Amino acid sequence: MANAATRIVGLDPGLRRTGWGVIAVEGARLRWIGHGVIAPPEAAPFAERLLALLEGVAGVCAAHYCDEAAVEEVFVNMNPASTLKLGQARGAVILAPARAGLTVAEYAPTMIKKAVVGAGQADKAQVAFMVRRLLPGAGDVSADAADALAVAIAHAHYRTARRAA
């Protein structure tokens, strides 16, 4: 189908909670498809938690017939051990759509906020508010899922420019 909508999965990686959000993009029109959180068992060994993230994201991509993926870049934290673990979780999250053959784009938090809110220093409440405005079908959205939907919206906004570059 020449005019079929493109489905984008946005991912907000975290070791405890990884938010995901799927939208459909048709021209300038955005439509909410689904959202949620993947939460590996906190008591599980580290490798099993990473595997749960990989399998969870792979399941989301397959269940929602995603065409493209976008992931929030990791921010550097004061605790090097936490930053390293988050980086490993992010790696598991990125591998799932890549293994499924999806292109994976990465965006800095400021780029995501600018695309969704119009200001790179917006707070989480402003991002969640705009996600609800841009995707009214989403209803109430947890913070992690709102962030993931924001990543998908940012990718929908920036993807044309990325292809032209």
Secondary structure, DSSP 8 states (H G I E B T S, - for coil): -TT--EEEEEEE--SS-EEEEEEEEETTEEEEEEEEEE---TTS-HHHHHHHHHHHHHHHHHHTT-SEEEEE-----S-HHHHHHHHHHHHHHHHHHHHTT-EEEEE-HHHHHHHHTS-TT--HHHHHHHHHHH-GGG-S--HHHHHHHHHHHHHHHHHHHHHH-
